[in-house]
């Protein structure tokens, strides 16, 4: 059903966002990745 498909897409998006967060947050917090670099990485991933 359409509702089931929307739920699956939302779950996939949530997992992708969590992966991006886990990949970028440590570098951003430590200063090894700058926000501009993170924006580029996110833009390429999305």
C-alpha positions, 0 to 999 in steps of 0.5 A: 500500500502507499502508506507502507511504501511511505513508511519504508522510505521514511525509515531508509531516509532516517538510516541514511541521515543517521549514517551521515550524522555518525560520519560527520559529527566526530570530525565537526566536534574535533575541528578536523572537518569544517562546516563548508566541507561537511556541506559538500559531503552532505550535498554529494550524498543526497 
